[in-house]
Amino acid sequence: MAQPNYQYEKRQKELAKKKKKEEKLQRKSAGKDDLPEGDEAQAELGETPDSEPSEIVGTEHPSEQP
């Protein structure tokens, strides 16, 4: 009876994992290509480039109190 070639099976499994990982990275990078480079960080924060920073009303720094 023939013996199983475990090294071959392991190598094939590793190659399949590597291929799947590369495809996943390509899909992720393809999704980010839709945004201009400067807007990537803002998109992650949920902000738009033309939005103004939100201002919290009613909070003052303790040193500014009379």
N, CA, C and O atoms as CSV, one atom per row, in Angstrom:
chain,resi,resn,atom,element,x,y,z
A,1,MET,N,N,0.839,-1.177,0.000
A,1,MET,CA,C,0.000,0.000,0.000
A,1,MET,C,C,0.892,1.251,0.000
A,1,MET,O,O,1.918,1.281,0.678
A,2,ALA,N,N,0.503,2.269,-0.752
A,2,ALA,CA,C,1.286,3.489,-0.857
A,2,ALA,C,C,1.112,4.357,0.383
A,2,ALA,O,O,0.036,4.417,0.977
A,3,GLN,N,N,2.190,5.021,0.755
A,3,GLN,CA,C,2.134,5.900,1.913
A,3,GLN,C,C,1.727,7.304,1.459
A,3,GLN,O,O,2.110,7.741,0.374
A,4,PRO,N,N,0.951,8.009,2.290
A,4,PRO,CA,C,0.559,9.382,1.932
A,4,PRO,C,C,1.763,10.327,1.982
A,4,PRO,O,O,2.650,10.181,2.823
A,5,ASN,N,N,1.772,11.280,1.080
A,5,ASN,CA,C,2.846,12.263,1.017
A,5,ASN,C,C,2.392,13.516,1.776
A,5,ASN,O,O,1.782,14.417,1.202
A,6,TYR,N,N,2.698,13.552,3.056
A,6,TYR,CA,C,2.231,14.645,3.895
A,6,TYR,C,C,2.863,15.984,3.531
A,6,TYR,O,O,2.212,17.024,3.637
A,7,GLN,N,N,4.109,15.970,3.110
A,7,GLN,CA,C,4.766,17.225,2.744
A,7,GLN,C,C,4.077,17.863,1.542
A,7,GLN,O,O,3.901,19.081,1.508
A,8,TYR,N,N,3.686,17.063,0.561
A,8,TYR,CA,C,2.993,17.585,-0.606
A,8,TYR,C,C,1.649,18.185,-0.201
A,8,TYR,O,O,1.296,19.275,-0.650
A,9,GLU,N,N,0.902,17.478,0.643
A,9,GLU,CA,C,-0.396,17.976,1.097
A,9,GLU,C,C,-0.250,19.281,1.874
A,9,GLU,O,O,-1.046,20.205,1.708
A,10,LYS,N,N,0.767,19.346,2.717
A,10,LYS,CA,C,1.003,20.555,3.509
A,10,LYS,C,C,1.348,21.730,2.598
A,10,LYS,O,O,0.849,22.838,2.794
A,11,ARG,N,N,2.191,21.492,1.611
A,11,ARG,CA,C,2.587,22.560,0.683
A,11,ARG,C,C,1.383,23.056,-0.115
A,11,ARG,O,O,1.240,24.260,-0.329
A,12,GLN,N,N,0.525,22.153,-0.552
A,12,GLN,CA,C,-0.664,22.545,-1.305
A,12,GLN,C,C,-1.606,23.382,-0.438
A,12,GLN,O,O,-2.207,24.348,-0.908
A,13,LYS,N,N,-1.725,22.998,0.826
A,13,LYS,CA,C,-2.573,23.743,1.750
A,13,LYS,C,C,-2.015,25.150,1.981
A,13,LYS,O,O,-2.770,26.122,2.017
A,14,GLU,N,N,-0.692,25.253,2.138
A,14,GLU,CA,C,-0.054,26.554,2.331
A,14,GLU,C,C,-0.233,27.441,1.102
A,14,GLU,O,O,-0.494,28.637,1.233
A,15,LEU,N,N,-0.096,26.866,-0.083
A,15,LEU,CA,C,-0.279,27.635,-1.312
A,15,LEU,C,C,-1.717,28.135,-1.443
A,15,LEU,O,O,-1.945,29.260,-1.888
A,16,ALA,N,N,-2.673,27.315,-1.062
A,16,ALA,CA,C,-4.078,27.718,-1.125
A,16,ALA,C,C,-4.346,28.872,-0.158
A,16,ALA,O,O,-5.059,29.816,-0.498
A,17,LYS,N,N,-3.773,28.794,1.050
A,17,LYS,CA,C,-3.935,29.873,2.023
A,17,LYS,C,C,-3.330,31.170,1.499
A,17,LYS,O,O,-3.934,32.237,1.610
A,18,LYS,N,N,-2.126,31.067,0.926
A,18,LYS,CA,C,-1.435,32.244,0.407
A,18,LYS,C,C,-2.238,32.887,-0.722
A,18,LYS,O,O,-2.357,34.111,-0.782
A,19,LYS,N,N,-2.783,32.072,-1.608
A,19,LYS,CA,C,-3.562,32.587,-2.727
A,19,LYS,C,C,-4.822,33.287,-2.222
A,19,LYS,O,O,-5.177,34.361,-2.707
A,20,LYS,N,N,-5.492,32.679,-1.254
A,20,LYS,CA,C,-6.709,33.259,-0.700
A,20,LYS,C,C,-6.405,34.592,-0.015
A,20,LYS,O,O,-7.171,35.547,-0.146
A,21,LYS,N,N,-5.300,34.657,0.709
A,21,LYS,CA,C,-4.910,35.883,1.402
A,21,LYS,C,C,-4.605,37.000,0.411
A,21,LYS,O,O,-4.997,38.146,0.633
A,22,GLU,N,N,-3.909,36.679,-0.681
A,22,GLU,CA,C,-3.593,37.680,-1.701
A,22,GLU,C,C,-4.863,38.197,-2.378
A,22,GLU,O,O,-4.981,39.393,-2.646
A,23,GLU,N,N,-5.805,37.308,-2.653
A,23,GLU,CA,C,-7.062,37.723,-3.264
A,23,GLU,C,C,-7.833,38.653,-2.333
A,23,GLU,O,O,-8.443,39.623,-2.783
A,24,LYS,N,N,-7.803,38.357,-1.049
A,24,LYS,CA,C,-8.490,39.199,-0.068
A,24,LYS,C,C,-7.861,40.590,-0.018
A,24,LYS,O,O,-8.574,41.592,0.035
A,25,LEU,N,N,-6.533,40.654,-0.036
A,25,LEU,CA,C,-5.849,41.948,-0.035
A,25,LEU,C,C,-6.175,42.740,-1.293
A,25,LEU,O,O,-6.340,43.959,-1.230
A,26,GLN,N,N,-6.270,42.067,-2.431
A,26,GLN,CA,C,-6.618,42.747,-3.674
A,26,GLN,C,C,-8.039,43.303,-3.614
A,26,GLN,O,O,-8.294,44.413,-4.081
A,27,ARG,N,N,-8.957,42.537,-3.041
A,27,ARG,CA,C,-10.333,43.032,-2.919
A,27,ARG,C,C,-10.389,44.247,-2.010
A,27,ARG,O,O,-11.097,45.212,-2.296
A,28,LYS,N,N,-9.630,44.199,-0.899
A,28,LYS,CA,C,-9.611,45.339,0.020
A,28,LYS,C,C,-9.008,46.568,-0.646
A,28,LYS,O,O,-9.545,47.668,-0.520
A,29,SER,N,N,-7.899,46.391,-1.352
A,29,SER,CA,C,-7.258,47.534,-2.002
A,29,SER,C,C,-8.118,48.059,-3.143
A,29,SER,O,O,-8.092,49.259,-3.417
A,30,ALA,N,N,-8.873,47.209,-3.811
A,30,ALA,CA,C,-9.753,47.651,-4.882
A,30,ALA,C,C,-10.874,48.520,-4.319
A,30,ALA,O,O,-11.315,49.459,-4.981
A,31,GLY,N,N,-11.329,48.229,-3.134
A,31,GLY,CA,C,-12.375,49.026,-2.496
A,31,GLY,C,C,-11.866,50.380,-2.075
A,31,GLY,O,O,-12.618,51.354,-2.103
A,32,LYS,N,N,-10.618,50.471,-1.689
A,32,LYS,CA,C,-10.039,51.741,-1.260
A,32,LYS,C,C,-9.647,52.611,-2.447
A,32,LYS,O,O,-9.489,53.821,-2.288
A,33,ASP,N,N,-9.488,52.033,-3.623
A,33,ASP,CA,C,-9.106,52.809,-4.800
A,33,ASP,C,C,-10.210,53.766,-5.234
A,33,ASP,O,O,-9.945,54.700,-5.991
A,34,ASP,N,N,-11.427,53.559,-4.778
A,34,ASP,CA,C,-12.536,54.426,-5.145
A,34,ASP,C,C,-12.393,55.813,-4.518
A,34,ASP,O,O,-12.933,56.786,-5.044
A,35,LEU,N,N,-11.675,55.910,-3.409
A,35,LEU,CA,C,-11.501,57.180,-2.713
A,35,LEU,C,C,-10.207,57.863,-3.127
A,35,LEU,O,O,-9.208,57.185,-3.369
A,36,PRO,N,N,-10.202,59.203,-3.214
A,36,PRO,CA,C,-8.932,59.898,-3.420
A,36,PRO,C,C,-8.021,59.678,-2.221
A,36,PRO,O,O,-8.495,59.381,-1.124
A,37,GLU,N,N,-6.720,59.820,-2.423
A,37,GLU,CA,C,-5.758,59.479,-1.370
A,37,GLU,C,C,-5.952,60.278,-0.089
A,37,GLU,O,O,-5.859,59.708,0.997
A,38,GLY,N,N,-6.216,61.562,-0.178
A,38,GLY,CA,C,-6.338,62.401,1.007
A,38,GLY,C,C,-7.601,62.139,1.797
A,38,GLY,O,O,-7.672,62.500,2.972
A,39,ASP,N,N,-8.594,61.526,1.192
A,39,ASP,CA,C,-9.873,61.336,1.845
A,39,ASP,C,C,-9.987,59.999,2.565
A,39,ASP,O,O,-11.001,59.750,3.216
A,40,GLU,N,N,-8.986,59.135,2.472
A,40,GLU,CA,C,-9.075,57.815,3.086
A,40,GLU,C,C,-9.216,57.907,4.591
A,40,GLU,O,O,-10.056,57.219,5.171
A,41,ALA,N,N,-8.417,58.739,5.235
A,41,ALA,CA,C,-8.468,58.849,6.688
A,41,ALA,C,C,-9.798,59.451,7.125
A,41,ALA,O,O,-10.364,59.035,8.136
A,42,GLN,N,N,-10.302,60.425,6.372
A,42,GLN,CA,C,-11.572,61.038,6.721
A,42,GLN,C,C,-12.717,60.062,6.540
A,42,GLN,O,O,-13.670,60.078,7.318
A,43,ALA,N,N,-12.640,59.210,5.524
A,43,ALA,CA,C,-13.694,58.228,5.290
A,43,ALA,C,C,-13.736,57.217,6.429
A,43,ALA,O,O,-14.810,56.754,6.812
A,44,GLU,N,N,-12.580,56.877,6.967
A,44,GLU,CA,C,-12.543,55.939,8.080
A,44,GLU,C,C,-13.176,56.550,9.325
A,44,GLU,O,O,-13.753,55.833,10.143
A,45,LEU,N,N,-13.072,57.862,9.474
A,45,LEU,CA,C,-13.650,58.530,10.626
A,45,LEU,C,C,-15.110,58.878,10.415
A,45,LEU,O,O,-15.784,59.312,11.349
A,46,GLY,N,N,-15.605,58.694,9.209
A,46,GLY,CA,C,-17.001,58.990,8.919
A,46,GLY,C,C,-17.229,60.447,8.608
A,46,GLY,O,O,-18.366,60.913,8.671
A,47,GLU,N,N,-16.206,61.172,8.281
A,47,GLU,CA,C,-16.331,62.583,7.956
A,47,GLU,C,C,-16.226,62.778,6.454
A,47,GLU,O,O,-15.646,61.956,5.746
A,48,THR,N,N,-16.791,63.867,5.984
A,48,THR,CA,C,-16.645,64.215,4.580
A,48,THR,C,C,-15.657,65.359,4.473
A,48,THR,O,O,-15.490,66.108,5.436
A,49,PRO,N,N,-14.998,65.521,3.335
A,49,PRO,CA,C,-13.974,66.557,3.214
A,49,PRO,C,C,-14.511,67.973,3.409
A,49,PRO,O,O,-13.773,68.841,3.875
A,50,ASP,N,N,-15.773,68.231,3.065
A,50,ASP,CA,C,-16.304,69.573,3.169
A,50,ASP,C,C,-17.035,69.823,4.485
A,50,ASP,O,O,-17.580,70.909,4.684
A,51,SER,N,N,-17.058,68.854,5.375
A,51,SER,CA,C,-17.735,69.049,6.653
A,51,SER,C,C,-16.832,69.834,7.598
A,51,SER,O,O,-15.614,69.660,7.612
A,52,GLU,N,N,-17.461,70.698,8.381
A,52,GLU,CA,C,-16.704,71.499,9.337
A,52,GLU,C,C,-16.572,70.711,10.633
A,52,GLU,O,O,-17.431,69.886,10.945
A,53,PRO,N,N,-15.513,70.952,11.388
A,53,PRO,CA,C,-15.365,70.239,12.657
A,53,PRO,C,C,-16.508,70.585,13.603
A,53,PRO,O,O,-16.908,71.745,13.708
A,54,SER,N,N,-17.015,69.607,14.270
A,54,SER,CA,C,-18.125,69.866,15.194
A,54,SER,C,C,-17.588,70.546,16.446
A,54,SER,O,O,-16.491,70.248,16.918
A,55,GLU,N,N,-18.374,71.445,16.956
A,55,GLU,CA,C,-17.960,72.219,18.115
A,55,GLU,C,C,-18.863,71.845,19.281
A,55,GLU,O,O,-20.086,71.832,19.142
A,56,ILE,N,N,-18.276,71.546,20.413
A,56,ILE,CA,C,-19.059,71.183,21.582
A,56,ILE,C,C,-19.419,72.469,22.316
A,56,ILE,O,O,-18.545,73.228,22.732
A,57,VAL,N,N,-20.697,72.695,22.466
A,57,VAL,CA,C,-21.188,73.926,23.083
A,57,VAL,C,C,-21.360,73.715,24.582
A,57,VAL,O,O,-21.849,72.677,25.026
A,58,GLY,N,N,-20.948,74.723,25.356
A,58,GLY,CA,C,-21.167,74.657,26.784
A,58,GLY,C,C,-19.998,74.124,27.576
A,58,GLY,O,O,-20.072,74.058,28.803
A,59,THR,N,N,-18.941,73.747,26.928
A,59,THR,CA,C,-17.787,73.281,27.669
A,59,THR,C,C,-16.707,74.337,27.579
A,59,THR,O,O,-16.355,74.789,26.489
A,60,GLU,N,N,-16.198,74.716,28.691
A,60,GLU,CA,C,-15.152,75.715,28.751
A,60,GLU,C,C,-13.982,75.131,29.519
A,60,GLU,O,O,-14.144,74.260,30.374
A,61,HIS,N,N,-12.834,75.619,29.202
A,61,HIS,CA,C,-11.635,75.181,29.894
A,61,HIS,C,C,-11.654,75.800,31.296
A,61,HIS,O,O,-12.020,76.968,31.432
A,62,PRO,N,N,-11.277,75.064,32.330
A,62,PRO,CA,C,-11.334,75.580,33.707
A,62,PRO,C,C,-10.527,76.867,33.903
A,62,PRO,O,O,-10.891,77.684,34.749
A,63,SER,N,N,-9.467,77.068,33.165
A,63,SER,CA,C,-8.660,78.274,33.345
A,63,SER,C,C,-9.322,79.490,32.730
A,63,SER,O,O,-8.899,80.614,33.001
A,64,GLU,N,N,-10.353,79.302,31.905
A,64,GLU,CA,C,-11.026,80.426,31.272
A,64,GLU,C,C,-12.185,80.945,32.118
A,64,GLU,O,O,-12.800,81.946,31.750
A,65,GLN,N,N,-12.501,80.304,33.232
A,65,GLN,CA,C,-13.608,80.747,34.072
A,65,GLN,C,C,-13.167,81.945,34.893
A,65,GLN,O,O,-12.022,81.991,35.341
A,66,PRO,N,N,-14.068,82.939,35.106
A,66,PRO,CA,C,-13.705,84.167,35.863
A,66,PRO,C,C,-13.482,83.921,37.333
A,66,PRO,O,O,-13.176,84.854,38.076
